[in-house]
Amino acid sequence: MMNLCELSCGQRARVLSVRAETLIGRLSALGVYPGARLTLLKRSPLGHTYLIASEASRVALAREIAREIEVCSA
């Protein structure tokens, strides 16, 4: 198990859980929920922002949020 920050650009993953309960509703609305498949499209040069593609949309997430998303290889 790893968090979203540990993915390589272009790597696909499946969401296992969102650790921070306060983020679950907002991330679900963006297509990031347990069982969803994601692709890490781009990481900012300093690693502060992560651009992901979910089945529903493309979303930019701050590192603090990305760390709360547990994933496994898809």
Residue frames as qw, qx, qy, qz and C-alpha x, y, z in Angstrom:
[[0.000, 0.889, 0.457, 0.000, 0.00, 0.00, 0.00],
 [0.420, -0.034, 0.031, 0.906, 1.20, 3.53, -0.81],
 [0.150, 0.742, 0.362, -0.544, -0.17, 7.03, -1.04],
 [0.569, 0.781, 0.254, 0.049, -0.80, 9.04, -4.19],
 [0.038, -0.928, 0.338, 0.151, 2.46, 10.99, -3.75],
 [0.543, -0.416, 0.699, 0.210, 4.47, 7.82, -4.29],
 [0.764, 0.488, 0.421, 0.038, 3.18, 7.18, -7.83],
 [0.380, -0.214, 0.447, 0.781, 5.33, 7.86, -10.88],
 [0.384, 0.479, -0.089, -0.784, 4.00, 10.11, -13.64],
 [0.533, 0.240, -0.629, -0.513, 1.83, 8.06, -15.99],
 [0.117, 0.020, -0.969, 0.216, 1.27, 5.33, -13.40],
 [0.576, -0.363, -0.386, -0.622, -2.27, 4.06, -12.89],
 [0.072, 0.076, -0.832, 0.544, -3.64, 3.17, -9.48],
 [0.454, -0.537, -0.621, -0.345, -6.82, 2.19, -7.67],
 [0.229, -0.541, 0.335, -0.736, -7.95, 4.14, -4.61],
 [0.462, -0.165, -0.846, 0.209, -8.08, 1.99, -1.46],
 [0.337, -0.736, -0.534, 0.245, -9.10, 4.67, 1.04],
 [0.112, 0.719, -0.066, 0.682, -9.05, 8.34, 1.96],
 [0.511, -0.151, -0.647, 0.545, -7.53, 8.64, 5.43],
 [0.010, 0.090, 0.295, -0.951, -8.82, 12.12, 6.29],
 [0.129, 0.545, 0.823, -0.094, -12.57, 11.87, 6.88],
 [0.097, 0.724, 0.182, -0.658, -12.97, 15.60, 6.31],
 [0.080, 0.453, -0.557, -0.692, -11.87, 15.14, 2.66],
 [0.344, 0.164, 0.919, 0.100, -14.06, 12.16, 1.73],
 [0.384, 0.717, 0.517, -0.266, -17.10, 14.12, 0.51],
 [0.183, 0.837, -0.217, -0.468, -15.15, 16.68, -1.49],
 [0.117, -0.420, 0.818, 0.376, -12.88, 14.08, -3.13],
 [0.427, 0.312, 0.848, -0.026, -15.84, 11.81, -3.93],
 [0.389, 0.806, 0.261, -0.363, -17.47, 14.67, -5.83],
 [0.159, 0.771, -0.485, -0.381, -14.27, 14.91, -7.88],
 [0.880, 0.302, -0.318, -0.181, -14.25, 11.18, -8.69],
 [0.314, 0.435, -0.758, 0.372, -11.67, 10.18, -6.05],
 [0.746, -0.338, 0.254, -0.515, -13.26, 7.47, -3.88],
 [0.478, -0.308, 0.823, -0.006, -12.41, 3.88, -2.86],
 [0.689, 0.313, 0.651, 0.063, -12.38, 1.69, -5.95],
 [0.427, 0.882, 0.010, -0.197, -11.85, 4.56, -8.41],
 [0.810, 0.099, 0.214, 0.537, -9.03, 4.26, -10.92],
 [0.034, -0.958, 0.070, 0.276, -6.63, 7.18, -11.20],
 [0.781, 0.336, 0.041, 0.524, -3.66, 8.13, -13.34],
 [0.356, -0.741, 0.024, 0.569, -0.98, 10.52, -12.13],
 [0.589, 0.753, 0.199, 0.215, -0.54, 12.88, -15.09],
 [0.401, 0.638, -0.214, 0.622, 1.93, 15.40, -13.72],
 [0.610, -0.609, -0.305, 0.406, 3.76, 16.43, -10.57],
 [0.090, 0.988, -0.078, 0.095, 4.89, 20.02, -10.07],
 [0.560, 0.573, -0.475, 0.363, 8.70, 20.51, -10.09],
 [0.057, -0.455, 0.648, -0.608, 8.88, 20.81, -6.30],
 [0.324, -0.179, -0.928, 0.037, 6.21, 18.16, -5.67],
 [0.166, 0.113, 0.465, -0.862, 3.66, 20.53, -4.15],
 [0.646, 0.319, 0.117, -0.684, 0.85, 19.76, -6.63],
 [0.308, -0.037, 0.927, 0.211, -0.29, 16.56, -8.32],
 [0.553, 0.274, -0.207, -0.759, -2.45, 16.49, -11.46],
 [0.323, 0.010, 0.945, -0.038, -4.52, 13.32, -11.65],
 [0.495, 0.015, -0.473, -0.729, -7.11, 11.97, -14.05],
 [0.423, 0.066, 0.810, -0.401, -10.04, 10.11, -12.53],
 [0.246, 0.372, 0.848, 0.288, -12.88, 8.48, -14.41],
 [0.069, 0.840, 0.522, -0.128, -14.92, 11.67, -13.91],
 [0.116, 0.992, -0.011, 0.045, -12.43, 14.53, -14.26],
 [0.646, 0.307, -0.300, 0.631, -8.93, 15.92, -14.06],
 [0.486, -0.859, -0.145, -0.075, -8.00, 17.32, -10.68],
 [0.401, 0.535, -0.462, 0.582, -5.00, 19.14, -9.21],
 [0.736, -0.619, -0.274, -0.020, -4.36, 18.19, -5.60],
 [0.102, -0.833, 0.459, -0.291, -2.03, 19.71, -3.03],
 [0.442, 0.307, -0.815, 0.214, 0.59, 17.36, -1.61],
 [0.254, -0.162, 0.676, -0.672, -1.11, 17.45, 1.80],
 [0.777, 0.157, 0.153, -0.590, -4.30, 16.05, 0.25],
 [0.721, 0.403, -0.535, -0.176, -2.53, 13.58, -2.04],
 [0.129, 0.356, -0.849, 0.368, -0.79, 12.05, 1.01],
 [0.513, -0.031, 0.571, -0.641, -4.19, 11.17, 2.50],
 [0.831, 0.309, -0.112, -0.449, -5.19, 9.00, -0.50],
 [0.518, -0.333, 0.785, 0.069, -4.09, 5.37, -0.15],
 [0.716, 0.499, -0.240, -0.425, -3.68, 3.58, -3.49],
 [0.697, -0.209, 0.657, 0.195, -2.46, 0.32, -5.00],
 [0.013, -0.303, 0.670, 0.678, -1.24, -0.42, -8.52],
 [0.707, 0.349, 0.192, -0.585, -4.04, -0.87, -11.02]]
